[in-house]
Amino acid sequence: MKPDVPAVLIETAGLLARNADPSLPPAERASALGLSAALLGFAAQAWDGAAHNLVQENRAIRSLLGEAGSDDDLRLSALSVENARLRAALIALQAQVEGKDPAKEAAIWAELVASTERRLVAGSPA
C-alpha cells in the first residue's frame, strides 16, 4: 500500500482528532469518519500481508539479480530498506538488458507485474 501504513494511520488519527470538535457540521463529520473507516480497512489489509509480500519480492528480485541471501530481519522497516535497495539494483539491471536480453527483460517485467498484484488490496482498481 502506498502511502505506507504508518503514514495512513497518522493521517487517520488527524482526521479523527479534527472531527472530535462538536461544532463541525454533521455532513463534514460523516464524510471524514467514512474516509477514516475506509483508510483503516485498507491499512489493515495492507498491514496483514506486508512482511510476506516484501519477503517474496526480495526473494524474487535477488533471483533476477543473481544474488544470494535472505531476509533475516523481518521488521517491516528492515524489509522495506532491503526492498528499496533491491529495486534500485533491478532498475539498473533492466536498463542494462533492455533490447539486449529479451528473456531477462521479460522476467523483470513479470516480477514487476507480480509485485503490483501482491500489493493490491480489496477495492483497488485492478
Buried (B, 14 or more C-beta within 10 A) or exposed (E): BEEBBEEBBEBBEEBEEEBEEEEEEEEEBEEBEEBBEEBBEBBEBBBEBBBEBBBBBBEBBBEBBEEEEEBEEEEBEBBBEBBEEBBEBBEEBBEEBEEEEEEBBEBBEEBBEEBEEBBBBEEEEE
